Amino acid sequence: MSSIAPAHPDPCAARGETADALRTLRNLLEAAANEAARIRAGAALGNADRFQVGEAVDLGREALALAGILGAVPAAATDADPSLTTDSREAA
């Protein structure tokens, strides 16, 4: 197991819990993508003020940060379980 692991007060304690968290995240991301499309369409109609535009940019940055966290999952999993090779991570 890696000696340097990102800290979280409530990490997934079992693979089933990880599966549940991934399913929840997928549902939230689908809803977020729909809302983002609605916001973009409304902005194209003039229905966004400068503060809302700024907030949209901030949320986009937060989404990129989330992508970075999820992108680090394969390496973290391999550190914790060396039997997960690069090939199995790419297949997952």
Secondary structure, DSSP 8 states (H G I E B T S, - for coil): --SS----SS---SHHHHHHHHHHHHHHHHHHHHHHHHHHHHHHTT---HHHHHHHHHHHHHHHHHHHHHHTHHHHHHHH-TTS-HHHHHH-
